[in-house]
């Protein structure tokens, strides 16, 4: 069983505690990432790899990696949407082929429909790995502390598949860190990883966006600068 931190419920006196009378918990992803980074301070100076989940998770992850002076990369995982309602996820597939499919989905759609959606998302994963990581493989995960960062958790499908990918590569430790999620999700994650850090678990939780004043969608082109900036910060000699 993993370690769990619902940050604002265990220490409301810390400087990163927020006023719960406000309409939103976070101004934007930068604000959320900087607060999340403070909650992960104990990983400073360790051999940490921060993996963001595109797209919004990359911006959040950048501020975590910068604060921890850690390497930043991304892992491409795609949700699997119902054929008649693609926005509703019945599962997810990670870039190594790790798959999560909910038990309910197997009762609602056929194996043929599942295979069709998987094939479509495998093509999209290949495109995104090429676009966002230049076709390069993931950085070394084995024997390292891996911090998986997203801007929040809805169904958890993409995160579940990503966790499976990481486990196959035998990291030293897997940490899931997000600004906002539902209370049920934190209980599930504690059984899956070594540590869970969730800043806010609202009593009435409907979507990730409810925690943010600004939750604008990001494009691939808006994600790339965060990765490039972190690479230059780590390797300043590469700057022309």
Biotite code that builds the C-alpha atoms (Angstrom):
import biotite.structure as struc

atoms = struc.array([
    struc.Atom([0.000, 0.000, 0.000], chain_id="A", res_id=1, res_name="UNK", atom_name="CA", element="C"),
    struc.Atom([1.363, 3.405, -0.953], chain_id="A", res_id=2, res_name="UNK", atom_name="CA", element="C"),
    struc.Atom([1.860, 6.571, 1.030], chain_id="A", res_id=3, res_name="UNK", atom_name="CA", element="C"),
    struc.Atom([-0.919, 9.109, 0.638], chain_id="A", res_id=4, res_name="UNK", atom_name="CA", element="C"),
    struc.Atom([-0.962, 12.859, 1.025], chain_id="A", res_id=5, res_name="UNK", atom_name="CA", element="C"),
    struc.Atom([-4.126, 14.878, 0.515], chain_id="A", res_id=6, res_name="UNK", atom_name="CA", element="C"),
    struc.Atom([-2.072, 17.970, 1.160], chain_id="A", res_id=7, res_name="UNK", atom_name="CA", element="C"),
    struc.Atom([-4.607, 20.481, 2.373], chain_id="A", res_id=8, res_name="UNK", atom_name="CA", element="C"),
    struc.Atom([-6.382, 18.056, 4.651], chain_id="A", res_id=9, res_name="UNK", atom_name="CA", element="C"),
    struc.Atom([-3.227, 17.113, 6.585], chain_id="A", res_id=10, res_name="UNK", atom_name="CA", element="C"),
    struc.Atom([-1.730, 20.528, 7.153], chain_id="A", res_id=11, res_name="UNK", atom_name="CA", element="C"),
    struc.Atom([-3.821, 23.608, 6.639], chain_id="A", res_id=12, res_name="UNK", atom_name="CA", element="C"),
    struc.Atom([-1.182, 25.778, 8.321], chain_id="A", res_id=13, res_name="UNK", atom_name="CA", element="C"),
    struc.Atom([1.432, 25.406, 5.586], chain_id="A", res_id=14, res_name="UNK", atom_name="CA", element="C"),
    struc.Atom([2.144, 28.399, 3.440], chain_id="A", res_id=15, res_name="UNK", atom_name="CA", element="C"),
    struc.Atom([0.664, 26.685, 0.377], chain_id="A", res_id=16, res_name="UNK", atom_name="CA", element="C"),
    struc.Atom([-2.741, 26.225, 1.996], chain_id="A", res_id=17, res_name="UNK", atom_name="CA", element="C"),
    struc.Atom([-5.471, 28.130, 0.195], chain_id="A", res_id=18, res_name="UNK", atom_name="CA", element="C"),
    struc.Atom([-8.617, 29.928, 1.132], chain_id="A", res_id=19, res_name="UNK", atom_name="CA", element="C"),
    struc.Atom([-11.458, 27.473, 0.574], chain_id="A", res_id=20, res_name="UNK", atom_name="CA", element="C"),
    struc.Atom([-13.925, 30.344, 0.322], chain_id="A", res_id=21, res_name="UNK", atom_name="CA", element="C"),
    struc.Atom([-12.498, 31.148, -3.091], chain_id="A", res_id=22, res_name="UNK", atom_name="CA", element="C"),
    struc.Atom([-14.378, 30.032, -6.192], chain_id="A", res_id=23, res_name="UNK", atom_name="CA", element="C"),
    struc.Atom([-11.317, 28.222, -7.557], chain_id="A", res_id=24, res_name="UNK", atom_name="CA", element="C"),
    struc.Atom([-8.415, 26.409, -5.932], chain_id="A", res_id=25, res_name="UNK", atom_name="CA", element="C"),
    struc.Atom([-5.891, 27.347, -8.623], chain_id="A", res_id=26, res_name="UNK", atom_name="CA", element="C"),
    struc.Atom([-5.472, 30.350, -10.879], chain_id="A", res_id=27, res_name="UNK", atom_name="CA", element="C"),
    struc.Atom([-4.066, 28.233, -13.729], chain_id="A", res_id=28, res_name="UNK", atom_name="CA", element="C"),
    struc.Atom([-1.795, 25.256, -14.395], chain_id="A", res_id=29, res_name="UNK", atom_name="CA", element="C"),
    struc.Atom([1.300, 27.240, -13.466], chain_id="A", res_id=30, res_name="UNK", atom_name="CA", element="C"),
    struc.Atom([-0.174, 28.105, -10.080], chain_id="A", res_id=31, res_name="UNK", atom_name="CA", element="C"),
    struc.Atom([-1.165, 24.467, -9.568], chain_id="A", res_id=32, res_name="UNK", atom_name="CA", element="C"),
    struc.Atom([2.258, 23.201, -10.631], chain_id="A", res_id=33, res_name="UNK", atom_name="CA", element="C"),
    struc.Atom([4.119, 25.540, -8.299], chain_id="A", res_id=34, res_name="UNK", atom_name="CA", element="C"),
    struc.Atom([1.964, 24.515, -5.350], chain_id="A", res_id=35, res_name="UNK", atom_name="CA", element="C"),
    struc.Atom([2.343, 20.852, -6.256], chain_id="A", res_id=36, res_name="UNK", atom_name="CA", element="C"),
    struc.Atom([6.111, 21.285, -6.396], chain_id="A", res_id=37, res_name="UNK", atom_name="CA", element="C"),
    struc.Atom([6.178, 22.536, -2.809], chain_id="A", res_id=38, res_name="UNK", atom_name="CA", element="C"),
    struc.Atom([4.302, 19.434, -1.703], chain_id="A", res_id=39, res_name="UNK", atom_name="CA", element="C"),
    struc.Atom([7.017, 17.320, -3.361], chain_id="A", res_id=40, res_name="UNK", atom_name="CA", element="C"),
    struc.Atom([9.930, 19.170, -1.774], chain_id="A", res_id=41, res_name="UNK", atom_name="CA", element="C"),
    struc.Atom([11.176, 15.983, -0.108], chain_id="A", res_id=42, res_name="UNK", atom_name="CA", element="C"),
    struc.Atom([12.282, 14.718, -3.546], chain_id="A", res_id=43, res_name="UNK", atom_name="CA", element="C"),
    struc.Atom([14.659, 17.605, -4.142], chain_id="A", res_id=44, res_name="UNK", atom_name="CA", element="C"),
    struc.Atom([18.204, 16.432, -4.954], chain_id="A", res_id=45, res_name="UNK", atom_name="CA", element="C"),
    struc.Atom([17.084, 12.839, -5.611], chain_id="A", res_id=46, res_name="UNK", atom_name="CA", element="C"),
    struc.Atom([17.424, 11.041, -8.950], chain_id="A", res_id=47, res_name="UNK", atom_name="CA", element="C"),
    struc.Atom([13.926, 11.955, -10.071], chain_id="A", res_id=48, res_name="UNK", atom_name="CA", element="C"),
    struc.Atom([12.272, 11.789, -13.463], chain_id="A", res_id=49, res_name="UNK", atom_name="CA", element="C"),
    struc.Atom([9.121, 13.884, -13.744], chain_id="A", res_id=50, res_name="UNK", atom_name="CA", element="C"),
    struc.Atom([6.783, 12.512, -16.409], chain_id="A", res_id=51, res_name="UNK", atom_name="CA", element="C"),
    struc.Atom([3.926, 14.729, -17.541], chain_id="A", res_id=52, res_name="UNK", atom_name="CA", element="C"),
    struc.Atom([0.833, 13.383, -19.242], chain_id="A", res_id=53, res_name="UNK", atom_name="CA", element="C"),
    struc.Atom([-0.053, 15.509, -22.299], chain_id="A", res_id=54, res_name="UNK", atom_name="CA", element="C"),
    struc.Atom([-1.314, 17.891, -22.800], chain_id="A", res_id=55, res_name="UNK", atom_name="CA", element="C"),
    struc.Atom([-2.195, 19.851, -19.669], chain_id="A", res_id=56, res_name="UNK", atom_name="CA", element="C"),
    struc.Atom([-0.050, 17.682, -17.454], chain_id="A", res_id=57, res_name="UNK", atom_name="CA", element="C"),
    struc.Atom([3.100, 18.888, -19.215], chain_id="A", res_id=58, res_name="UNK", atom_name="CA", element="C"),
    struc.Atom([2.702, 22.488, -18.092], chain_id="A", res_id=59, res_name="UNK", atom_name="CA", element="C"),
    struc.Atom([2.003, 21.373, -14.536], chain_id="A", res_id=60, res_name="UNK", atom_name="CA", element="C"),
    struc.Atom([4.936, 18.945, -14.633], chain_id="A", res_id=61, res_name="UNK", atom_name="CA", element="C"),
    struc.Atom([7.330, 21.619, -15.882], chain_id="A", res_id=62, res_name="UNK", atom_name="CA", element="C"),
    struc.Atom([6.989, 23.670, -12.694], chain_id="A", res_id=63, res_name="UNK", atom_name="CA", element="C"),
    struc.Atom([7.399, 20.539, -10.571], chain_id="A", res_id=64, res_name="UNK", atom_name="CA", element="C"),
    struc.Atom([10.567, 19.511, -12.410], chain_id="A", res_id=65, res_name="UNK", atom_name="CA", element="C"),
    struc.Atom([12.013, 23.022, -12.285], chain_id="A", res_id=66, res_name="UNK", atom_name="CA", element="C"),
    struc.Atom([11.492, 23.318, -8.528], chain_id="A", res_id=67, res_name="UNK", atom_name="CA", element="C"),
    struc.Atom([12.950, 19.867, -7.855], chain_id="A", res_id=68, res_name="UNK", atom_name="CA", element="C"),
    struc.Atom([15.817, 20.437, -10.290], chain_id="A", res_id=69, res_name="UNK", atom_name="CA", element="C"),
    struc.Atom([14.739, 17.220, -11.999], chain_id="A", res_id=70, res_name="UNK", atom_name="CA", element="C"),
    struc.Atom([14.631, 15.825, -15.505], chain_id="A", res_id=71, res_name="UNK", atom_name="CA", element="C"),
    struc.Atom([11.351, 16.356, -17.349], chain_id="A", res_id=72, res_name="UNK", atom_name="CA", element="C"),
    struc.Atom([9.802, 14.268, -20.084], chain_id="A", res_id=73, res_name="UNK", atom_name="CA", element="C"),
    struc.Atom([6.391, 13.143, -21.206], chain_id="A", res_id=74, res_name="UNK", atom_name="CA", element="C"),
    struc.Atom([4.667, 9.827, -21.611], chain_id="A", res_id=75, res_name="UNK", atom_name="CA", element="C"),
    struc.Atom([2.058, 9.525, -24.323], chain_id="A", res_id=76, res_name="UNK", atom_name="CA", element="C"),
    struc.Atom([-1.082, 7.769, -23.170], chain_id="A", res_id=77, res_name="UNK", atom_name="CA", element="C"),
    struc.Atom([-4.409, 8.051, -24.960], chain_id="A", res_id=78, res_name="UNK", atom_name="CA", element="C"),
    struc.Atom([-7.871, 7.504, -23.601], chain_id="A", res_id=79, res_name="UNK", atom_name="CA", element="C"),
    struc.Atom([-10.133, 5.033, -25.376], chain_id="A", res_id=80, res_name="UNK", atom_name="CA", element="C"),
    struc.Atom([-13.487, 6.631, -26.112], chain_id="A", res_id=81, res_name="UNK", atom_name="CA", element="C"),
    struc.Atom([-16.810, 4.891, -26.605], chain_id="A", res_id=82, res_name="UNK", atom_name="CA", element="C"),
    struc.Atom([-17.606, 4.643, -30.347], chain_id="A", res_id=83, res_name="UNK", atom_name="CA", element="C"),
    struc.Atom([-20.814, 6.672, -29.987], chain_id="A", res_id=84, res_name="UNK", atom_name="CA", element="C"),
    struc.Atom([-19.395, 9.057, -27.365], chain_id="A", res_id=85, res_name="UNK", atom_name="CA", element="C"),
    struc.Atom([-15.625, 9.487, -27.863], chain_id="A", res_id=86, res_name="UNK", atom_name="CA", element="C"),
    struc.Atom([-15.298, 12.003, -25.022], chain_id="A", res_id=87, res_name="UNK", atom_name="CA", element="C"),
    struc.Atom([-16.351, 9.348, -22.501], chain_id="A", res_id=88, res_name="UNK", atom_name="CA", element="C"),
    struc.Atom([-13.419, 7.055, -21.713], chain_id="A", res_id=89, res_name="UNK", atom_name="CA", element="C"),
    struc.Atom([-13.812, 3.316, -21.313], chain_id="A", res_id=90, res_name="UNK", atom_name="CA", element="C"),
    struc.Atom([-10.068, 2.814, -20.950], chain_id="A", res_id=91, res_name="UNK", atom_name="CA", element="C"),
    struc.Atom([-6.652, 3.955, -22.138], chain_id="A", res_id=92, res_name="UNK", atom_name="CA", element="C"),
    struc.Atom([-3.525, 2.755, -23.923], chain_id="A", res_id=93, res_name="UNK", atom_name="CA", element="C"),
    struc.Atom([0.039, 3.841, -23.144], chain_id="A", res_id=94, res_name="UNK", atom_name="CA", element="C"),
    struc.Atom([2.798, 4.216, -25.717], chain_id="A", res_id=95, res_name="UNK", atom_name="CA", element="C"),
    struc.Atom([4.332, 0.817, -24.873], chain_id="A", res_id=96, res_name="UNK", atom_name="CA", element="C"),
    struc.Atom([1.004, -0.916, -25.460], chain_id="A", res_id=97, res_name="UNK", atom_name="CA", element="C"),
    struc.Atom([-0.058, -1.135, -21.811], chain_id="A", res_id=98, res_name="UNK", atom_name="CA", element="C"),
    struc.Atom([-3.846, -1.122, -21.745], chain_id="A", res_id=99, res_name="UNK", atom_name="CA", element="C"),
    struc.Atom([-6.474, -0.410, -19.129], chain_id="A", res_id=100, res_name="UNK", atom_name="CA", element="C"),
    struc.Atom([-10.126, -1.169, -19.887], chain_id="A", res_id=101, res_name="UNK", atom_name="CA", element="C"),
    struc.Atom([-12.877, -0.776, -17.319], chain_id="A", res_id=102, res_name="UNK", atom_name="CA", element="C"),
    struc.Atom([-14.917, -3.816, -16.355], chain_id="A", res_id=103, res_name="UNK", atom_name="CA", element="C"),
    struc.Atom([-18.120, -1.977, -17.269], chain_id="A", res_id=104, res_name="UNK", atom_name="CA", element="C"),
    struc.Atom([-16.896, -1.273, -20.786], chain_id="A", res_id=105, res_name="UNK", atom_name="CA", element="C"),
    struc.Atom([-16.430, -4.966, -21.546], chain_id="A", res_id=106, res_name="UNK", atom_name="CA", element="C"),
    struc.Atom([-20.142, -5.427, -20.884], chain_id="A", res_id=107, res_name="UNK", atom_name="CA", element="C"),
    struc.Atom([-21.190, -2.488, -23.079], chain_id="A", res_id=108, res_name="UNK", atom_name="CA", element="C"),
    struc.Atom([-19.100, -2.718, -26.250], chain_id="A", res_id=109, res_name="UNK", atom_name="CA", element="C"),
    struc.Atom([-17.809, -5.566, -28.375], chain_id="A", res_id=110, res_name="UNK", atom_name="CA", element="C"),
    struc.Atom([-14.230, -6.802, -28.670], chain_id="A", res_id=111, res_name="UNK", atom_name="CA", element="C"),
    struc.Atom([-14.294, -5.701, -32.308], chain_id="A", res_id=112, res_name="UNK", atom_name="CA", element="C"),
    struc.Atom([-15.203, -2.155, -31.288], chain_id="A", res_id=113, res_name="UNK", atom_name="CA", element="C"),
    struc.Atom([-12.450, -2.145, -28.671], chain_id="A", res_id=114, res_name="UNK", atom_name="CA", element="C"),
    struc.Atom([-9.870, -3.318, -31.246], chain_id="A", res_id=115, res_name="UNK", atom_name="CA", element="C"),
    struc.Atom([-10.976, -0.597, -33.666], chain_id="A", res_id=116, res_name="UNK", atom_name="CA", element="C"),
    struc.Atom([-10.548, 2.162, -31.084], chain_id="A", res_id=117, res_name="UNK", atom_name="CA", element="C"),
    struc.Atom([-7.176, 0.712, -30.012], chain_id="A", res_id=118, res_name="UNK", atom_name="CA", element="C"),
    struc.Atom([-5.886, 0.736, -33.594], chain_id="A", res_id=119, res_name="UNK", atom_name="CA", element="C"),
    struc.Atom([-6.947, 4.357, -34.020], chain_id="A", res_id=120, res_name="UNK", atom_name="CA", element="C"),
    struc.Atom([-5.226, 5.453, -30.825], chain_id="A", res_id=121, res_name="UNK", atom_name="CA", element="C"),
    struc.Atom([-2.025, 3.538, -31.592], chain_id="A", res_id=122, res_name="UNK", atom_name="CA", element="C"),
    struc.Atom([-1.702, 5.679, -34.716], chain_id="A", res_id=123, res_name="UNK", atom_name="CA", element="C"),
    struc.Atom([-2.277, 8.851, -32.689], chain_id="A", res_id=124, res_name="UNK", atom_name="CA", element="C"),
    struc.Atom([0.289, 7.764, -30.087], chain_id="A", res_id=125, res_name="UNK", atom_name="CA", element="C"),
    struc.Atom([2.909, 7.270, -32.809], chain_id="A", res_id=126, res_name="UNK", atom_name="CA", element="C"),
    struc.Atom([2.151, 10.734, -34.169], chain_id="A", res_id=127, res_name="UNK", atom_name="CA", element="C"),
    struc.Atom([2.432, 12.363, -30.757], chain_id="A", res_id=128, res_name="UNK", atom_name="CA", element="C"),
    struc.Atom([5.648, 10.599, -29.782], chain_id="A", res_id=129, res_name="UNK", atom_name="CA", element="C"),
    struc.Atom([7.158, 11.910, -33.014], chain_id="A", res_id=130, res_name="UNK", atom_name="CA", element="C"),
    struc.Atom([5.728, 15.405, -32.575], chain_id="A", res_id=131, res_name="UNK", atom_name="CA", element="C"),
    struc.Atom([6.307, 15.908, -28.858], chain_id="A", res_id=132, res_name="UNK", atom_name="CA", element="C"),
    struc.Atom([9.428, 13.836, -28.190], chain_id="A", res_id=133, res_name="UNK", atom_name="CA", element="C"),
    struc.Atom([11.009, 13.870, -31.623], chain_id="A", res_id=134, res_name="UNK", atom_name="CA", element="C"),
    struc.Atom([10.558, 10.114, -31.851], chain_id="A", res_id=135, res_name="UNK", atom_name="CA", element="C"),
    struc.Atom([13.017, 9.585, -29.009], chain_id="A", res_id=136, res_name="UNK", atom_name="CA", element="C"),
    struc.Atom([12.445, 6.791, -26.457], chain_id="A", res_id=137, res_name="UNK", atom_name="CA", element="C"),
    struc.Atom([11.467, 7.526, -22.899], chain_id="A", res_id=138, res_name="UNK", atom_name="CA", element="C"),
    struc.Atom([14.321, 8.479, -20.561], chain_id="A", res_id=139, res_name="UNK", atom_name="CA", element="C"),
    struc.Atom([15.617, 5.763, -18.243], chain_id="A", res_id=140, res_name="UNK", atom_name="CA", element="C"),
    struc.Atom([12.947, 4.715, -15.745], chain_id="A", res_id=141, res_name="UNK", atom_name="CA", element="C"),
    struc.Atom([14.564, 1.646, -14.171], chain_id="A", res_id=142, res_name="UNK", atom_name="CA", element="C"),
    struc.Atom([15.787, 2.211, -10.588], chain_id="A", res_id=143, res_name="UNK", atom_name="CA", element="C"),
    struc.Atom([14.680, 5.856, -10.561], chain_id="A", res_id=144, res_name="UNK", atom_name="CA", element="C"),
    struc.Atom([11.980, 7.700, -8.660], chain_id="A", res_id=145, res_name="UNK", atom_name="CA", element="C"),
    struc.Atom([9.242, 8.472, -11.173], chain_id="A", res_id=146, res_name="UNK", atom_name="CA", element="C"),
    struc.Atom([6.797, 11.286, -10.449], chain_id="A", res_id=147, res_name="UNK", atom_name="CA", element="C"),
    struc.Atom([3.753, 11.087, -12.703], chain_id="A", res_id=148, res_name="UNK", atom_name="CA", element="C"),
    struc.Atom([2.107, 14.489, -13.025], chain_id="A", res_id=149, res_name="UNK", atom_name="CA", element="C"),
    struc.Atom([-1.174, 15.542, -14.579], chain_id="A", res_id=150, res_name="UNK", atom_name="CA", element="C"),
    struc.Atom([-3.295, 18.648, -14.122], chain_id="A", res_id=151, res_name="UNK", atom_name="CA", element="C"),
    struc.Atom([-5.959, 16.538, -12.413], chain_id="A", res_id=152, res_name="UNK", atom_name="CA", element="C"),
    struc.Atom([-7.697, 13.179, -12.547], chain_id="A", res_id=153, res_name="UNK", atom_name="CA", element="C"),
    struc.Atom([-11.133, 12.476, -14.010], chain_id="A", res_id=154, res_name="UNK", atom_name="CA", element="C"),
    struc.Atom([-11.773, 8.778, -14.737], chain_id="A", res_id=155, res_name="UNK", atom_name="CA", element="C"),
    struc.Atom([-8.151, 7.827, -14.066], chain_id="A", res_id=156, res_name="UNK", atom_name="CA", element="C"),
    struc.Atom([-7.974, 5.689, -17.203], chain_id="A", res_id=157, res_name="UNK", atom_name="CA", element="C"),
    struc.Atom([-4.907, 7.346, -18.759], chain_id="A", res_id=158, res_name="UNK", atom_name="CA", element="C"),
    struc.Atom([-3.126, 7.332, -15.425], chain_id="A", res_id=159, res_name="UNK", atom_name="CA", element="C"),
    struc.Atom([-3.825, 3.631, -14.832], chain_id="A", res_id=160, res_name="UNK", atom_name="CA", element="C"),
    struc.Atom([-2.306, 2.681, -18.195], chain_id="A", res_id=161, res_name="UNK", atom_name="CA", element="C"),
    struc.Atom([0.681, 4.951, -17.544], chain_id="A", res_id=162, res_name="UNK", atom_name="CA", element="C"),
    struc.Atom([1.300, 3.371, -14.159], chain_id="A", res_id=163, res_name="UNK", atom_name="CA", element="C"),
    struc.Atom([1.333, -0.055, -15.807], chain_id="A", res_id=164, res_name="UNK", atom_name="CA", element="C"),
    struc.Atom([3.914, 1.177, -18.337], chain_id="A", res_id=165, res_name="UNK", atom_name="CA", element="C"),
    struc.Atom([6.144, 2.419, -15.525], chain_id="A", res_id=166, res_name="UNK", atom_name="CA", element="C"),
    struc.Atom([5.844, -0.750, -13.466], chain_id="A", res_id=167, res_name="UNK", atom_name="CA", element="C"),
    struc.Atom([7.052, -2.857, -16.383], chain_id="A", res_id=168, res_name="UNK", atom_name="CA", element="C"),
    struc.Atom([10.277, -0.828, -16.412], chain_id="A", res_id=169, res_name="UNK", atom_name="CA", element="C"),
    struc.Atom([10.972, -1.455, -12.704], chain_id="A", res_id=170, res_name="UNK", atom_name="CA", element="C"),
    struc.Atom([11.424, 2.013, -11.221], chain_id="A", res_id=171, res_name="UNK", atom_name="CA", element="C"),
    struc.Atom([12.705, 2.514, -7.701], chain_id="A", res_id=172, res_name="UNK", atom_name="CA", element="C"),
    struc.Atom([9.473, 4.261, -6.768], chain_id="A", res_id=173, res_name="UNK", atom_name="CA", element="C"),
    struc.Atom([6.314, 5.560, -8.459], chain_id="A", res_id=174, res_name="UNK", atom_name="CA", element="C"),
    struc.Atom([4.694, 8.741, -7.180], chain_id="A", res_id=175, res_name="UNK", atom_name="CA", element="C"),
    struc.Atom([1.432, 10.133, -8.550], chain_id="A", res_id=176, res_name="UNK", atom_name="CA", element="C"),
    struc.Atom([1.134, 13.887, -8.043], chain_id="A", res_id=177, res_name="UNK", atom_name="CA", element="C"),
    struc.Atom([-1.843, 15.975, -9.149], chain_id="A", res_id=178, res_name="UNK", atom_name="CA", element="C"),
    struc.Atom([-3.456, 19.216, -8.012], chain_id="A", res_id=179, res_name="UNK", atom_name="CA", element="C"),
    struc.Atom([-7.031, 17.912, -7.876], chain_id="A", res_id=180, res_name="UNK", atom_name="CA", element="C"),
    struc.Atom([-8.917, 14.610, -7.913], chain_id="A", res_id=181, res_name="UNK", atom_name="CA", element="C"),
    struc.Atom([-11.915, 12.916, -6.381], chain_id="A", res_id=182, res_name="UNK", atom_name="CA", element="C"),
    struc.Atom([-11.723, 11.194, -3.007], chain_id="A", res_id=183, res_name="UNK", atom_name="CA", element="C"),
    struc.Atom([-12.522, 7.789, -4.469], chain_id="A", res_id=184, res_name="UNK", atom_name="CA", element="C"),
    struc.Atom([-9.588, 8.108, -6.867], chain_id="A", res_id=185, res_name="UNK", atom_name="CA", element="C"),
    struc.Atom([-7.051, 8.656, -4.107], chain_id="A", res_id=186, res_name="UNK", atom_name="CA", element="C"),
    struc.Atom([-8.164, 5.420, -2.424], chain_id="A", res_id=187, res_name="UNK", atom_name="CA", element="C"),
    struc.Atom([-7.706, 3.505, -5.677], chain_id="A", res_id=188, res_name="UNK", atom_name="CA", element="C"),
    struc.Atom([-4.277, 4.965, -6.381], chain_id="A", res_id=189, res_name="UNK", atom_name="CA", element="C"),
    struc.Atom([-2.941, 4.145, -2.935], chain_id="A", res_id=190, res_name="UNK", atom_name="CA", element="C"),
    struc.Atom([-3.244, 0.473, -3.870], chain_id="A", res_id=191, res_name="UNK", atom_name="CA", element="C"),
    struc.Atom([-1.322, 0.970, -7.116], chain_id="A", res_id=192, res_name="UNK", atom_name="CA", element="C"),
    struc.Atom([1.727, 3.159, -6.422], chain_id="A", res_id=193, res_name="UNK", atom_name="CA", element="C"),
    struc.Atom([4.206, 3.998, -3.673], chain_id="A", res_id=194, res_name="UNK", atom_name="CA", element="C"),
    struc.Atom([3.013, 7.519, -2.923], chain_id="A", res_id=195, res_name="UNK", atom_name="CA", element="C"),
    struc.Atom([0.057, 9.709, -3.842], chain_id="A", res_id=196, res_name="UNK", atom_name="CA", element="C"),
    struc.Atom([0.095, 13.496, -3.519], chain_id="A", res_id=197, res_name="UNK", atom_name="CA", element="C"),
    struc.Atom([-3.209, 15.221, -4.215], chain_id="A", res_id=198, res_name="UNK", atom_name="CA", element="C"),
    struc.Atom([-3.538, 18.845, -3.226], chain_id="A", res_id=199, res_name="UNK", atom_name="CA", element="C"),
    struc.Atom([-7.328, 19.095, -3.213], chain_id="A", res_id=200, res_name="UNK", atom_name="CA", element="C"),
    struc.Atom([-10.092, 16.473, -3.063], chain_id="A", res_id=201, res_name="UNK", atom_name="CA", element="C"),
    struc.Atom([-13.353, 18.450, -3.187], chain_id="A", res_id=202, res_name="UNK", atom_name="CA", element="C"),
    struc.Atom([-16.384, 17.025, -1.445], chain_id="A", res_id=203, res_name="UNK", atom_name="CA", element="C"),
    struc.Atom([-18.434, 17.535, -4.602], chain_id="A", res_id=204, res_name="UNK", atom_name="CA", element="C"),
    struc.Atom([-16.154, 16.670, -7.498], chain_id="A", res_id=205, res_name="UNK", atom_name="CA", element="C"),
    struc.Atom([-17.360, 16.609, -11.084], chain_id="A", res_id=206, res_name="UNK", atom_name="CA", element="C"),
    struc.Atom([-14.419, 17.564, -13.295], chain_id="A", res_id=207, res_name="UNK", atom_name="CA", element="C"),
    struc.Atom([-10.798, 18.697, -13.229], chain_id="A", res_id=208, res_name="UNK", atom_name="CA", element="C"),
    struc.Atom([-11.726, 22.108, -14.611], chain_id="A", res_id=209, res_name="UNK", atom_name="CA", element="C"),
    struc.Atom([-13.746, 23.051, -11.523], chain_id="A", res_id=210, res_name="UNK", atom_name="CA", element="C"),
    struc.Atom([-10.503, 23.613, -9.639], chain_id="A", res_id=211, res_name="UNK", atom_name="CA", element="C"),
    struc.Atom([-9.113, 26.178, -12.069], chain_id="A", res_id=212, res_name="UNK", atom_name="CA", element="C"),
    struc.Atom([-9.944, 29.774, -12.852], chain_id="A", res_id=213, res_name="UNK", atom_name="CA", element="C"),
    struc.Atom([-8.200, 29.328, -16.218], chain_id="A", res_id=214, res_name="UNK", atom_name="CA", element="C"),
    struc.Atom([-8.302, 25.820, -17.681], chain_id="A", res_id=215, res_name="UNK", atom_name="CA", element="C"),
    struc.Atom([-7.640, 26.624, -21.329], chain_id="A", res_id=216, res_name="UNK", atom_name="CA", element="C"),
    struc.Atom([-6.918, 23.715, -23.639], chain_id="A", res_id=217, res_name="UNK", atom_name="CA", element="C"),
    struc.Atom([-3.328, 23.372, -24.818], chain_id="A", res_id=218, res_name="UNK", atom_name="CA", element="C"),
    struc.Atom([-2.196, 22.422, -28.312], chain_id="A", res_id=219, res_name="UNK", atom_name="CA", element="C"),
    struc.Atom([0.826, 20.276, -29.162], chain_id="A", res_id=220, res_name="UNK", atom_name="CA", element="C"),
    struc.Atom([2.672, 23.425, -30.214], chain_id="A", res_id=221, res_name="UNK", atom_name="CA", element="C"),
    struc.Atom([1.987, 25.000, -26.814], chain_id="A", res_id=222, res_name="UNK", atom_name="CA", element="C"),
    struc.Atom([3.322, 21.938, -24.995], chain_id="A", res_id=223, res_name="UNK", atom_name="CA", element="C"),
    struc.Atom([6.689, 21.799, -26.764], chain_id="A", res_id=224, res_name="UNK", atom_name="CA", element="C"),
    struc.Atom([8.161, 25.021, -25.274], chain_id="A", res_id=225, res_name="UNK", atom_name="CA", element="C"),
    struc.Atom([7.883, 23.626, -21.732], chain_id="A", res_id=226, res_name="UNK", atom_name="CA", element="C"),
    struc.Atom([9.978, 20.598, -22.690], chain_id="A", res_id=227, res_name="UNK", atom_name="CA", element="C"),
    struc.Atom([12.494, 22.692, -24.616], chain_id="A", res_id=228, res_name="UNK", atom_name="CA", element="C"),
    struc.Atom([12.810, 25.210, -21.793], chain_id="A", res_id=229, res_name="UNK", atom_name="CA", element="C"),
    struc.Atom([13.498, 22.507, -19.199], chain_id="A", res_id=230, res_name="UNK", atom_name="CA", element="C"),
    struc.Atom([16.102, 20.882, -21.452], chain_id="A", res_id=231, res_name="UNK", atom_name="CA", element="C"),
    struc.Atom([17.940, 24.190, -21.758], chain_id="A", res_id=232, res_name="UNK", atom_name="CA", element="C"),
    struc.Atom([17.773, 24.765, -18.009], chain_id="A", res_id=233, res_name="UNK", atom_name="CA", element="C"),
    struc.Atom([19.391, 21.372, -17.388], chain_id="A", res_id=234, res_name="UNK", atom_name="CA", element="C"),
    struc.Atom([21.927, 21.703, -20.213], chain_id="A", res_id=235, res_name="UNK", atom_name="CA", element="C"),
    struc.Atom([22.676, 25.423, -20.547], chain_id="A", res_id=236, res_name="UNK", atom_name="CA", element="C"),
    struc.Atom([25.802, 24.694, -22.607], chain_id="A", res_id=237, res_name="UNK", atom_name="CA", element="C"),
    struc.Atom([23.509, 23.559, -25.429], chain_id="A", res_id=238, res_name="UNK", atom_name="CA", element="C"),
    struc.Atom([22.042, 27.049, -25.783], chain_id="A", res_id=239, res_name="UNK", atom_name="CA", element="C"),
    struc.Atom([23.370, 28.745, -28.908], chain_id="A", res_id=240, res_name="UNK", atom_name="CA", element="C"),
])
